[in-house]
Amino acid sequence: MELDVDTLCAWHGSGPQRTQILDRISLQVPAGELGALLGPSGSGKTTLLRAIAGLHADVRGTIVLGGERLDGMAPEHRRIGLVPQDGALFPHLTVKENIGFGVKRPNARDQRINEMLDLLDLGTLADRLPHQISGGQAQRVAVARALAPAPRLLLLDEPFSALDAGLRVEVRDGVMSALRETHTTALLVTHDQGEAMSMAGHLVVVANGRITQAGSPRVVYAHPVDVWTGRFLGEVNLFETQTDGNTAMTPFGPATHAEQEPGNVTVLVRPEQLRLSTSKGTEAMIVAIRYFGHDSLVTLRSVDQDIEARLRLVGNAAPAIGTRVRVTVYGPVRAFRN
Ligand SMILES: Nc1ncnc2c1ncn2[C@@H]1O[C@H](COP(=O)(O)OP(=O)(O)OP(=O)(O)O)[C@@H](O)[C@H]1O
């Protein structure tokens, strides 16, 4: 079911302490898709999820799910599943009792529990208590519990943040395939840009209770609306320079960008838009290397202008610090008027 949130505002506190947390949030998640809410700590992501679930009282705006208005409706009638950050399983109930907890019809309960155990690969853990399973398994149980009543929308509040890197990918993949199989529309809160971009079809970037940009991960990454959003989605090089309207001069050569007025601009160049060249480009010296296995982030200093920049080197190449290289820039880049 499609989720459509329109000009949602929310406040915390009361009297003189009443503070606006969400400011005219509008977003859509198409039916059966996963949207990601990405933003720094304190930007209002949890408040937004709670407002959609009906757990936050001081709200204004409209929330429509599958054509039905939800704002004003009691939380228990919204048929929305919520997976909190820590899973929050009932400690005294077994895995299968946790999963069956929200299934209202007693004669459908056992079948639904078995479907969820299968879906999230939890069959062998059905009779264990929460303290007898691992963190990754507990998160899968929390998702199974939220999906068991067949919610019209699943809200996931940083459900993977407490898991270590390897386990995170595994649990994420399991949850993604469960969402796909059940065609559940979902909204995932995260402050991990890699997680948001790799999982979601639709990205909503939030800062200070407002949306800075929404769109497909590719569009938001390649065409951020401002420097802040660009920076929040990954490594950037920022160069203060001039443009003739189509091409900006960077320390590593000219770079094309979307047409605009000539003048002073800040140019945003992703590290993968700088490349090493054997024959042409600006002379630079390698001053630092951060090695990640699949690639390295190389810090360079241009020889003539003494400007630092970071370049992504794919693969296992191992240039030495102090090596002189030539660097070129590959557009189109983003240029922002100063
Ligand atoms: N119960 C509350 N009373 C008053 N202010 C609150 C309350 N809960 C949250 N806030 C404030 O509302 C703002 C948004 O909080 P929220 O938890 O929605 O952010 P978030 O983006 O989910 O953050 P995080 O990523 O750290 O979980 C913050 O400034 C926070 O301090």
The ligand as an SDF file (V2000), in Angstrom:
LIG
                    3D

 31 33  0  0  0  0  0  0  0  0999 V2000
   10.3120   13.1330   24.6670 N   0  0  0  0  0  0  0  0  0  0  0  0
   10.9440   14.1800   24.1650 C   0  0  0  0  0  0  0  0  0  0  0  0
   10.8030   15.4250   24.7140 N   0  0  0  0  0  0  0  0  0  0  0  0
   11.4100   16.4950   24.1990 C   0  0  0  0  0  0  0  0  0  0  0  0
   12.2300   16.4430   23.1130 N   0  0  0  0  0  0  0  0  0  0  0  0
   12.4370   15.2530   22.5390 C   0  0  0  0  0  0  0  0  0  0  0  0
   11.8120   14.0540   23.0300 C   0  0  0  0  0  0  0  0  0  0  0  0
   12.2050   13.0190   22.2540 N   0  0  0  0  0  0  0  0  0  0  0  0
   13.0370   13.5480   21.3160 C   0  0  0  0  0  0  0  0  0  0  0  0
   13.1900   14.8810   21.4810 N   0  0  0  0  0  0  0  0  0  0  0  0
   13.9880   15.7840   20.6500 C   0  0  0  0  0  0  0  0  0  0  0  0
   13.4540   15.7560   19.3380 O   0  0  0  0  0  0  0  0  0  0  0  0
   14.4890   15.8330   18.3830 C   0  0  0  0  0  0  0  0  0  0  0  0
   14.3510   14.6810   17.3970 C   0  0  0  0  0  0  0  0  0  0  0  0
   14.5290   13.4600   18.0740 O   0  0  0  0  0  0  0  0  0  0  0  0
   14.4160   12.0650   17.3220 P   0  0  0  0  0  0  0  0  0  0  0  0
   14.5830   10.9910   18.3420 O   0  0  0  0  0  0  0  0  0  0  0  0
   13.1850   12.0650   16.5060 O   0  0  0  0  0  0  0  0  0  0  0  0
   15.6770   12.1430   16.3600 O   0  0  0  0  0  0  0  0  0  0  0  0
   16.4030   10.9900   15.5210 P   0  0  0  0  0  0  0  0  0  0  0  0
   16.6930   11.5890   14.1990 O   0  0  0  0  0  0  0  0  0  0  0  0
   15.5740    9.7490   15.5530 O   0  0  0  0  0  0  0  0  0  0  0  0
   17.7270   10.7860   16.3380 O   0  0  0  0  0  0  0  0  0  0  0  0
   18.6520    9.4480   16.5580 P   0  0  0  0  0  0  0  0  0  0  0  0
   19.2260    9.1140   15.2250 O   0  0  0  0  0  0  0  0  0  0  0  0
   19.6760    9.9320   17.5370 O   0  0  0  0  0  0  0  0  0  0  0  0
   17.7440    8.3730   17.1090 O   0  0  0  0  0  0  0  0  0  0  0  0
   15.8040   15.8360   19.1540 C   0  0  0  0  0  0  0  0  0  0  0  0
   16.2680   17.1460   19.2340 O   0  0  0  0  0  0  0  0  0  0  0  0
   15.4130   15.3050   20.5130 C   0  0  0  0  0  0  0  0  0  0  0  0
   16.2330   15.8730   21.4910 O   0  0  0  0  0  0  0  0  0  0  0  0
  1  2  1  0
  2  3  1  0
  2  7  2  0
  3  4  2  0
  4  5  1  0
  5  6  2  0
  6  7  1  0
  6 10  1  0
  7  8  1  0
  8  9  2  0
  9 10  1  0
 10 11  1  0
 11 12  1  0
 11 30  1  0
 12 13  1  0
 13 14  1  0
 13 28  1  0
 14 15  1  0
 15 16  1  0
 16 17  2  0
 16 18  1  0
 16 19  1  0
 19 20  1  0
 20 21  2  0
 20 22  1  0
 20 23  1  0
 23 24  1  0
 24 25  2  0
 24 26  1  0
 24 27  1  0
 28 29  1  0
 28 30  1  0
 30 31  1  0
M  END
$$$$
